[in-house]
Amino acid sequence: MGLQLPVLCLGAGGHSGADGSKPFVVVAATVIAQRQNLPETIPEHDFYEEYLPNMWPLHDASSPLLNLNTAESIRKMEDFVFKSLEQVASV
């Protein structure tokens, strides 16, 4: 992040809102250098019950995911993203 360049953080799909939002919050907080300011647990709010019964702390690292990405799968994703961006009008 020390390069002082614009950064585009893309989300992912295929998860429930609650399951997808927890890791996205951690990633976003890390990108903006605020991870140390995250609470240990999810604060109560209007949608709090959607996070139950599988609530876990935001800093939980007890079940890391295995990285199954291959060089080929990453290359294909890059190609897809760049082709998609070519279809978008510049802002």
Rosetta blueprint (number, residue, H / E / L):
1 M L
2 G L
3 L L
4 Q L
5 L L
6 P L
7 V L
8 L L
9 C L
10 L L
11 G L
12 A L
13 G L
14 G L
15 H L
16 S L
17 G H
18 A H
19 D H
20 G H
21 S H
22 K H
23 P H
24 F H
25 V H
26 V H
27 V H
28 A H
29 A H
30 T H
31 V H
32 I L
33 A L
34 Q L
35 R H
36 Q H
37 N H
38 L L
39 P L
40 E L
41 T L
42 I L
43 P L
44 E L
45 H L
46 D L
47 F L
48 Y H
49 E H
50 E H
51 Y H
52 L L
53 P L
54 N L
55 M L
56 W L
57 P L
58 L L
59 H L
60 D L
61 A L
62 S L
63 S L
64 P L
65 L L
66 L L
67 N L
68 L L
69 N L
70 T L
71 A H
72 E H
73 S H
74 I H
75 R H
76 K H
77 M H
78 E H
79 D H
80 F H
81 V H
82 F H
83 K H
84 S H
85 L H
86 E H
87 Q L
88 V L
89 A L
90 S L
91 V L
